[in-house]
Amino acid sequence: MAVNADVRITVLRCSLHPDVAAPYAEGALRPCERLTEGQVFVSKGANMPDGFCTWAWADVHKYVLVVARGGNHDGRRPGTNVACCSDGYRPVIFAIERIEPD
């Protein structure tokens, strides 16, 4: 297993919780406008991929690091994880998968 393997990050879902946001947000909210479901990024050397949201990266980077460095998370398929950004109104859920070298 390579140290700092490439990691695929796939946008699984762009959610919206208007009932949670209503008492606190002003104006109409939409799901994340920066990322789209099915969008795929590749992290090389555990670095943030071009075009990835910096706020989401702050939330998922720790999971990318573990997977990139050959680690696994308890109760998850080896080399994978699912994580989300911390936007409580409109969280985005990501699949994180180690890309094994050929």
N, C-alpha and C positions, 0 to 999 in steps of 0.2 A: 504494500500500500504506500502510495506516494505521500510525502509530507506536503501539505498545502495543495491537495488535489483540487482540480476545478470543481465548482459546485453550481448546479443548475437551480435557479430560483424561478418557479412558475407561479403566476398570479392565479389562484384558484377561485377567489370570490371577492368582489367589491361590494361590501354590505352598506346598508343605511338603516339607522335606528331612529326614525323621526319621533317616536314616542319618548325616547331618552333625550333627544336634542330639544324638543319643543319648549320646555321650561327655561332653557339656557341659551339657545341659539337665536340669532336675529336673521330674518329672511329665510328663504327656501334653501334647503340643503339638497345636494345630489350626491350619489356615490362618488368616490374618488375620481377626480377628473384627470389625474396624471397617469394612472395605470389602468389597464384593461384586462378583463378576464382572459386567460389563455396566453397572455404575454410572457415571454421567456427571457431571462437574463442569465448570463454566465459570469460567476465570480472567479477570477483568476488570482491565485495567491491570497485568497481570503480578502481581496480588495473589493470595494464597491463597484459594481458594473456601471458602465456609462449609461446615463439616462434613468438610473434607479433613483427613487425618491430618498433624499437624505434623511428625512424623518423616519421613514420605514426602515432604512438601513440601521439607524441607531437602535431600533427595536429587534431586528433579526440578526444583526451581525454576530452576536454571541453564539447563535445556533449554527451559522455558517462556519465560524471558526472551529467548532467541535467537529462538524462533519468533514471539513476540509483537511483537518489534521488526523483523520482516521478514527475519530471517536464515534461513539454511538450513544443514543439516548435510551434510557430504560423504557421498555414497553413499546418501542417503535422498531419498525423494520430497520436492520443495520444500514447505516449510511444515509438515513432519512430523518426528517422532522417536518412538522407543520407548525408555523408560527404566524403571528399577525402583528400589524402595526398597532400602536396604542391609541389611535384616534377613536374615542368612545362613541362618537356620532356616526362615523363611517369607516369602520375598520376594514383593512384589506388582509386576506388570508393567503399565505404563501406555502407552497410545497418546496422543501429544501432537500436536494438529492446530490450525493457525491457522484461525480463522473469518474468511473474507474478507468484507468488507462488501458488501452488495448494491448 
